[in-house]
Amino acid sequence: MAAEPPRSATDGRVPVKIREVIGDERLSTSFPLQSYAFGPSPTPTTEEQLRAALPYHEGNCTMIVEDDGLVAAAASAIPMWQNVRGQVLDMAGVAWVATHPLARRRGHSRDLLHHLLGEMRRRGHTATALYPFRSSFYARFGYVNLPKPRTVTFRPEDCAPLLKADLPGEVTWQPYAEGFDDYRGFLRRLLHRRHGFALPPEQQSAAARDAGTRWLVTARRDGDVVGMVTYRIDGQGGQLRADDLLATDAFGRALLLRFFAHHIDQVSEVVLTVPADELPELWLDDLTARVETVLSFPSAPPPMARVLSVEGLRGLEVGAGRIGIEVVDDPFLVGRYHLEAVDGRLVVETDPGQMSAVLTAAGFSGLVYGVLDPVDVLARGLGTLSDDAVTQLRALFPRAVPCVFPPR
Ligand SMILES: CC(C)(COP(=O)(O)OP(=O)(O)OC[C@H]1O[C@@H](n2cnc3c(N)ncnc32)[C@H](O)[C@@H]1OP(=O)(O)O)[C@@H](O)C(=O)NCCC(=O)NCCS
């Protein structure tokens, strides 16, 4: 009996291949892996339901690993924007990294991530961020932890003093879908104002809009939007669960809190999210609240981010410093650079001159994002720095708390 022809001229196996999938192809490749990895399963799903999700993935870069005819792994990058030290960068939000249960621990995700990040860098993305299932996994890829937004829980009664406060401005209330464009416009304004703030593409936010499960409150002063928050109520006597409390100033925030005070006797608690450096104890007197962040993997991780191109950081708002650095052990950043502040903006030269710091990608990214002091870099084993390098890097990249949005 004739043997079946080998599927590869070399070893009888089809060689492992990494490629991008677009459109309908996601239905039979990335979607099944991702729903197994992230949803309850098995769940009967019709093709129609899967198809309905396709538009929300439009524009994402989805890549798969094919190994001997099996879709062994999949991962996506969502093209976003992120403010890093005053400069809006193209940022790749990595999501839905999943390997087939029978193909795990063979290096598929590692190879796939390298490919995906390389491709996003090629397309002009200077940074990347994600929510890790475990941060040590992504630390190997040069990512560093960022601060996690805090959750604030309080009774609407505690905001009652605001009911009588004389606040300039007014509040409007509508289904999220109706105010979607205004909300996106407000997010775009915040993107240009806040370090760390990230804006997903419209089709990504559209999933929440189309779900029809959110209200939107808008605070305006002299016609300008000064605050917005989306929320849902889980039932009478239950919780009003808000998303991010977004306000440009204390008036915007107070107008939104006063709106929540109008839910006294309707809900028992208001729960909302604020950036890590927000201090609810300063909002108003007698506010009894729980301000918390839970760190756990995989369900409640802090975000992570990394730089994908040192040259792409030109123009960042930095402090007065100058230094020659070498970035090592990284396929995207490896090299020697001279970094200097000129008129408060970062200038990057690839001709390094004298060097006084050797950094890993995570160490360098931690400094750029403002989450690591040079001494943290040393203590975490993310670089080797001379005393002068500590001084220069601290001056160039002062600590700053990134206000990460969108939260998970
Ligand atoms: C997490 C997951 C994607 C890893 O995929 P994988 O193809 O098995 O990973 P790889 O074989 O490429 O592993 C790469 C490295 O990470 C390590 N690693 C793999 N799984 C790990 C885990 N759960 N915890 C810590 N390290 C892990 C591997 O040992 C390997 O280390 P090495 O580079 O020193 O050899 C896969 O287990 C999975 O699909 N899990 C469920 C979904 C999920 O959690 N996805 C991540 C979302 S952020």
The ligand as a Tripos MOL2 file, in Angstrom:
@<TRIPOS>MOLECULE
LIG
   48    50     1     0     0
SMALL
NO_CHARGES

@<TRIPOS>ATOM
      1 C1         -0.8770   31.9540   28.6220 C.3       1 LIG1
      2 C2         -0.7570   31.2270   27.3110 C.3       1 LIG1
      3 C3         -1.1860   32.1620   26.1870 C.3       1 LIG1
      4 C4          0.6960   30.7970   27.1260 C.3       1 LIG1
      5 O1          0.8280   30.2390   25.8380 O.3       1 LIG1
      6 P1          1.9750   29.1830   25.4670 P.3       1 LIG1
      7 O2          1.9750   29.0380   23.9780 O.co2     1 LIG1
      8 O3          1.7970   27.9730   26.2710 O.co2     1 LIG1
      9 O4          3.2740   29.9600   25.9560 O.3       1 LIG1
     10 P2          4.7720   29.6780   25.4650 P.3       1 LIG1
     11 O5          4.9850   28.2110   25.3290 O.co2     1 LIG1
     12 O6          5.0540   30.5300   24.2760 O.co2     1 LIG1
     13 O7          5.5580   30.2540   26.7100 O.3       1 LIG1
     14 C5          6.4410   31.3650   26.6470 C.3       1 LIG1
     15 C6          7.1600   31.4340   27.9690 C.3       1 LIG1
     16 O8          6.2420   31.6880   29.0260 O.3       1 LIG1
     17 C7          6.2450   30.6360   29.9700 C.3       1 LIG1
     18 N1          4.8590   30.3860   30.3690 N.ar      1 LIG1
     19 C8          3.9040   29.7870   29.6610 C.ar      1 LIG1
     20 N2          2.7590   29.7390   30.3590 N.ar      1 LIG1
     21 C9          3.0110   30.3490   31.5370 C.ar      1 LIG1
     22 C10         2.2420   30.5930   32.7020 C.ar      1 LIG1
     23 N3          0.9750   30.1980   32.7980 N.pl3     1 LIG1
     24 N4          2.8260   31.2410   33.7240 N.ar      1 LIG1
     25 C11         4.1060   31.6440   33.6540 C.ar      1 LIG1
     26 N5          4.9100   31.4220   32.5800 N.ar      1 LIG1
     27 C12         4.3560   30.7770   31.5370 C.ar      1 LIG1
     28 C13         6.8390   29.4410   29.2380 C.3       1 LIG1
     29 O9          7.4540   28.5550   30.1390 O.3       1 LIG1
     30 C14         7.8350   30.1160   28.3230 C.3       1 LIG1
     31 O10         9.0150   30.4230   29.0580 O.3       1 LIG1
     32 P3         10.4650   30.4150   28.3530 P.3       1 LIG1
     33 O11        10.4450   31.5690   27.3550 O.co2     1 LIG1
     34 O12        11.4140   30.6510   29.4780 O.co2     1 LIG1
     35 O13        10.5970   29.1170   27.6930 O.co2     1 LIG1
     36 C15        -1.6660   29.9480   27.2960 C.3       1 LIG1
     37 O14        -1.3720   29.1940   28.4520 O.3       1 LIG1
     38 C16        -3.1550   30.2660   27.2670 C.2       1 LIG1
     39 O15        -3.7720   30.3340   26.2130 O.2       1 LIG1
     40 N6         -3.7650   30.4680   28.4670 N.am      1 LIG1
     41 C17        -5.1850   30.8220   28.5690 C.3       1 LIG1
     42 C18        -5.4780   32.2240   28.0640 C.3       1 LIG1
     43 C19        -4.6410   33.3060   28.6960 C.2       1 LIG1
     44 O16        -4.5180   33.4020   29.9100 O.2       1 LIG1
     45 N7         -4.0520   34.1530   27.8460 N.am      1 LIG1
     46 C20        -3.2440   35.2890   28.2480 C.3       1 LIG1
     47 C21        -4.0600   36.5110   28.2740 C.3       1 LIG1
     48 S1         -3.1710   37.9470   28.7970 S.3       1 LIG1
@<TRIPOS>BOND
     1     1     2 1
     2     2     3 1
     3     2     4 1
     4     2    36 1
     5     4     5 1
     6     5     6 1
     7     6     7 2
     8     6     8 1
     9     6     9 1
    10     9    10 1
    11    10    11 2
    12    10    12 1
    13    10    13 1
    14    13    14 1
    15    14    15 1
    16    15    16 1
    17    15    30 1
    18    16    17 1
    19    17    18 1
    20    17    28 1
    21    18    19 ar
    22    18    27 ar
    23    19    20 ar
    24    20    21 ar
    25    21    22 ar
    26    21    27 ar
    27    22    23 1
    28    22    24 ar
    29    24    25 ar
    30    25    26 ar
    31    26    27 ar
    32    28    29 1
    33    28    30 1
    34    30    31 1
    35    31    32 1
    36    32    33 2
    37    32    34 1
    38    32    35 1
    39    36    37 1
    40    36    38 1
    41    38    39 2
    42    38    40 1
    43    40    41 1
    44    41    42 1
    45    42    43 1
    46    43    44 2
    47    43    45 1
    48    45    46 1
    49    46    47 1
    50    47    48 1
@<TRIPOS>SUBSTRUCTURE
     1 LIG1         1 GROUP 0 **** ****
